[in-house]
Amino acid sequence: MSTKKTKTSSKPRAITTRKSSYAQAGVDVNLGNVVKSGIGALVRPTHGREVLGGIGGFGGLFRPDFKGRGIKDPVLVSSVDGVGTKLKIAFATDKHDTIGQDLVNHCINDIAVTGARPLFFLDYIAAAKLDPRVLKQIITGLSKACKAAGCALIGGETAQMPGLYGEGEYDLAGSITGVADRKDLLDGSRVKVGDALIGLPSNGLHTNGYSLARKVLFDLLGLKLTDRPAGLGTTVGAELLKVHRSYLPAFEKLAKMKGKPLHAAAHITGGGLIDNLPRVLPKNCDALIDPGSWQVPAIFGIIGKGGNVDPLEMYQVFNMGIGMVLVVPGKEGEKIAKTLGGKVIGGIIKGSGIVRFFPEPGR
């Protein structure tokens, strides 16, 4: 008996021409299928030979070649995050192609401080109703950042949840998995008195402090997204949408330096310098920082003055112009800072695991 092969179509199949009960309740399955049908073409450029299968399965498949990376004792490092209320700026400007880059770069930085390099990324996008134009912009941003980092975008979830989100709003989150050789893991144990602190410049607010920023800029100061406050050099909207910087290139340079001088690193996100640096400090060490050793971007001055925010609180909410802090041997601090485009902003002294400022901000 012969069998007849049938050609399958890659186009989404509608199960009915009549509007379904689910669609009437606010979830259009057919629309979701149409929206998701173009995702593969957007994410495929991030795939290397490690990625097995394609987009659309129940799980993403990734077969790593750790030997090819020179890793003898691989340790997987994972992190998950969102971009907070920076999404509100994307909604207000109707610009969605950078918010995905923010998310990927934030996650990359979070695992980079452990000594890990990214392998693959997954995203989660939820809205009351999926908008094909907006979704394409978001995925394009995710893919752009992943490709730049050599990180595969292997899957995700797009969910329609009517009644949970306002019109034109969505939520965005993602998870990343990277790898480090166990001998190269960074946990703060190498930090010692006399080490130098190198600050790498941020690109504005990155993805933290937007609730306070929006309250001050829009509610207290009455600014509009198109306004250009003195000293800012751009519009409020453009400033707030600046892409969260990826520090992966800096870590790659450090990994190639003789003697591997990096003792620890801290991604300066929510909690600022005050709360993030202690995460890599031994109990008998403090970080002494000179807040005058770098130029604080204008946006932070506008927020601090406009909201009458306590100077120390500013350093606990925002990155204040320093997006990453590296701890390296004191004698190599200036040389490494120059190589990476950063500045020596302080050093490690005896203490109890806290951050000190001298002089104290605002004094």
Beta strands, then each sheet from edge to edge (+ up, - down):
strand 1: 51-52
strand 2: 61-62
strand 3: 74-82
strand 4: 117-127
strand 5: 152-160
strand 6: 170-181
strand 7: 196-201
strand 8: 264-267
strand 9: 285-289
strand 10: 322-328
strand 11: 343-350
strand 12: 355-357
sheet 1: 1+ 2-
sheet 2: 3+ 6- 4+ 5+
sheet 3: 8+ 10- 7+ 11- 9+ 12+
end
